[in-house]
Amino acid sequence: MYQLEEDFWFWLLLLVVGMLAVFLWSAVWKKKVKNKFASKNLLKILSPEQSIFKQILKHIVLSLAIVSLIIALVNPKIGTKLETVKREGVDIVFAIDVSKSMLAEDIAPNRLEKAKQLTSQIIKKLVSDRVGIIAYAGKAFPQLPITTDYASAKMFLQNMNTDMLSSQGTAIDEAIQLSRNYYNDEEQTNRVLIIISDGEDHNSLSNDVAKAAAEEGIKIYTIGVGTEKGGLIPIKRNGVVLKYKKDSNENMVITKLNSKTLIEISEIGNGVYIGGKNTSEVTKKITAILSNLDKKEFEAKEFSEYKDQFQWFLGIALLFIILDVFLLERKTAWLKRLNLFNENL
């Protein structure tokens, strides 16, 4: 396990890109100027010791030195000691709708991005609870098993999109059914399922499955994203809208928030329904709900000690800098023998 202490330093990698651009521009400019000054054969006579290979190698070495220094500034840390610790919390599974209707932009920036934003903010407020993530459309797919690793949860969350599942539709019952297998029955922790969707359920089995889950002690909370007025479903390429989804009769498909379905599921699941328009309000309500639930003790393995690794990259950078100092742009005997660029012809 690793940590990045100051990852904002990675922005300095743009400096390396800039150096590459300047190097290429400079090489082209120098070549044009030399060609104006003299012919190719005359240039070889005037500067026989100049090495193209050495010039490129010096640039590569200097770039690697800068990259190593940047990584040293970021200071990666590696976990060296794994401990089993006692924690108290709630097991929370997020079931996120990734059907095509979640691309509707009746709520900014669109329903799916809003759902990811809500989930991320809720996770941010958690302290010792465990989380899991499920993606569902026509089928449900386990995205992240129950874990205390919030960083991994956010990473998996950001990668979710409407193309990750080939089967389209919105089968909430599939998500509820899959969540029932997420919890560890041997550990009697409070179990919570948070469904974030526009509520367009294409399956009539959701209420029955929700009832079965509630009987197992799973509390179901639903968050609706979208508006009652609804919106069109854009089909984009590279961020540009090409067209809008149409039905079999070539009519524009208007997808609307179906809060009724989500309310029914939450009531059956002994939870509540929350409108997902205001992120801060949703986060406060969910945080308040979770804080009022009984916390159960469970064991979790965590890295308790992390050691700095910046010194390794600092040493590598120093090595590259020394190499760059002693690496001249003139040909050497060994390079002449290699004749990499047919320079001796």
N, C-alpha and C positions, 0 to 999 in steps of 0.2 A: 504494500500500500504506500502511496506517495502523496505529498502535498506540495503545492506551489505557493510559496510565501508572498511573493510580490509579482503576480502574473501580468500586471499592467505594463511591465518592462518589455513584454513581447512586442509592443508597438514599435520599439526601436528596430525591429527586423525590417521595417520599411526603409531604414537607412541602407541596409544591404542591397535592397532592390534598387534604390537610388544610385548606389555606387556602381551597380552592374550597368544601369542605363548610361551613366556618365562614361564608364569605361568603353562601352560599345560606341558611343558617340565620338569619344576621343580617338578611338582606333580608326574609325571611318574618316574623321577629319584629318588625322595625321597622314593617312594613306593618300588622300586627295592632294594635300599640300606637297607631299614628297613627289607625287607623279607630275605635279606642275613644275617642280624644281628640276627634276632630272628623270631620265629613263630608268626602267627597272634594272637593266644591266649595270648602269652607272651607279645606282644606289647600292648595289651589292659590292661594288668596288670601294665606294666611299665608307660604307659601314658593314664590313664583312662579319663583324663579331656580334651584330644584333640578332637576338633570338626571339622569334614569335612565341615559341613554346614557353620560354622563361617569363615573358610578359604575362601570358595567360595564367601560368602557375603562380606568379606573385599575387595576382588579383584573387585567385582562389584561396591562397593561404591567408591573405589579409581578411577576406570575407569570413573564413572559418574562425579566425581569431576574434573578430567582432561578434559573430554568432555565439561563440563560447563565452565571451564576456557578458553578453546579454543574458544567457542562461544562468551564469553566475549571479547576476543581479536579481534574477527571478528567485534564486535559491530553492531548488527542489529539495524536498526532505523525504526520506524513506523511513517507513515504520520499522522499528527493530524489535519491538516487544509486544506480543499479542496477549491480552488479558481477558479473562471472562469476568464481566462486571454485572452487578445486579441493577436493573432499571425498572422503573414503574411507568406504565403508560397504557395506551389503547392501540389495538391493531386496526389500522385504517386502510381500506382498499378504495382507490379511485377508479371508477369505470368511466372512461371517456369515449364519447361518441365520435367516430372518425368517418362517418358516412358522408357522401357527397353533399348532402343538404347542409352540412356544417361549414361549407364554403360560402354560404350566403352572407352578404355584408350588411344585413339590416342592423347588426350590432358591430361596432368598430373593434379591431380592423376586419374581422370576420368571426363567425361563431366558434370555429375550432381554436383560433388564436386566443380568443377570450376565455375558452375553457382551459387552455394551457396556462394562461395568465392567472386565472383563479386558483388552479391547483398549485402552481408555484408559490403564490402568496400564502396559501394555507400551510403548505409544507414549511415555509419560512418561519411561521409562528410556532411550529412544533418544537418540543424540547426533548422528550424522551420516548415519544410514541414510535411505533413501527408503521411503515407505509408499504403499500404495494400498488401496482398500476396495471389496469386491464384496458386494452383497446378493443372496441367492438363496432361492427357495422352489421352486415348480414350474419356474421359469425363473431365470436369473441376470441381474443387472442391474449395469452398472458404476456405482458410487457415487462414487468418487474415483480419478482416474488417479494414476500414480506421481508423488510430489511430496516435497519436503523441508519443506513447510509443515504442521507438526504442528498448528497452531491450526485450520487448515481441516479437517484430518482429524478432530479432535475435534468440530468443529461438525457435519460431515456425519454423524458417528457418533451424536450425540445425537438427530438427526432421524430415525433409522431406526426403523421400526415394522412390525407385521405387516400393515398395510393398504397398504403402498407397492407391493406386487406383487399383481396380480389373480389370477394363476395360482397356485393352492395345490398343496401337495405338498412333497416334499423331494428335489430332484434335485442331488445333490452333483456328479455328473458335469458338469452345466452350469457350475457354479462353477469346477471345475478347468479345463474347456475354455476358459472366458473368461479365466482368469488367464494362460493361455499367450500371450494377445495383449497382456498388460499390460507385459511386459518388453521392453526395447530390445535386440534381438539384436546390434546393432552395439557396444554397450557390454557387455563381458564381465564383468558384475558377478555376484556370487553371488545366486541367485534363491531366495526362500523363499516358500512358500504356507502360511499358518496358517488352518486351517478350524476354526471354532468352531460346534458344532452338538450336537443331542441324538442324532445318528446315525441317525435314522429315514429311511433312504434308500429312496425309492420307485422307484428306478431301478437296474437291475442292471449298468449300464455304467460305474459309478464306478471299478472296479478297472482296466478296460482304459484308461480315460482317464488315470488316475493313473500307469499304466505308461508311457504315451506322454509324459506330462509329465516323469517321472523321467529318461527317455532324453534329454530336452532340458536336463537339469541342474537341474531345479526340485526342490528338497527340500520335501516336504510334511509338515507337523506338524499334528496334530489335537488339539483340546481338547474334551472332552466335558462338556456342561452338563446337569444333570438327575440323577435317581437310578434305580437298577435297579428299585426299587419302583414308581416312576412317580407320576403325578398326573393329576387331571382338567384339562380345558381350559376355563377360565372365559370366558364371554361377558359383557363389561361395557359399561356406559354411564355416562359421567361418573364412572368409578372405582367404580361399584357393580355387584356381580355380579348379573346378571339370571337367568342359567341356565348350565348346563354343556353342552358339545358332546356330541351323541348321534350314534350311527351310524344306518343305515337301518332298523334293528330297534328303534330307540328305547332302545338301551342306552347307558349312559354310556361315553364314549371315555376309556380310560386310556392315556396316552402314557408310554413308558418310555425311559430312556437305552439306546441300542444301541451300547455301547462296542466290540462285536465288529467292526462295520462300520468304525468309525473307526480301530481298531487295524490292520485289514487295509490300509486306505488309506495309513496312515502307514508301514507296513512296506514296501509297494510303492514308496512315494515316498521311501525312504531317510531317513525322519524318525522321530519317536517320537510316541506317544500320551500325553497328560497329562490326568488328571482335573481338572475345572475347579471343584471345590468350594471350595478355599482360594485366594483371589485372590493373596495375597502369595507363596505357594509357586509358583503357576503363573508369576507374573512373574519370580521368581528363576530358575526353570528355563529359561524362554524367553530371558531376558537372558544367562544363562550359555552357552546354545547359540549365540546370535547373536555373542557376544564371541569364541567359539572359531572362528568361520568366517573365512576369508580375506577381508580388506577390499579392494575394488577401487576404483580412483580414477575419479571421474566429475566432470563439470562441473555446476554449479548456479548459477542467477542469483539473487542476493540483494540486498536493499536494505541498504546498508552505513551510510547516514547518514539519521537521522530528525530532523526539526526540530520544535520545540515550536510548537503552535498556540493555546496557552491565551490569549495576549495579545489575539487577535481577539475571543474570547468575553468577555474581561474588558472590552474596549472597548464591545462591544454591551451588556453589562450596565450599564455606566456611563451609556451613552446612554439606556437605558430608565429608569434611576433619575432622571436629570435631567428626562426627559420627565414622569415621575410627579410630581416636585416642582412643576413648572409647570402641571400639568394639574389645574385646580380642578374641584370638583363642581358649579359653577354653570353655567348656560347662558351661552353666548357668542353674539354677533350671528350668526355664521355658522351656529351650531347651531340658533338660532331659525328662521332661514330654511329650513333643511333640514326641520325639524319631523318628525324621524324617528319619534317615538312619538305623533304627533297631540297633542302637548302644548299647542298653541295653540288647540285647539278649545274 
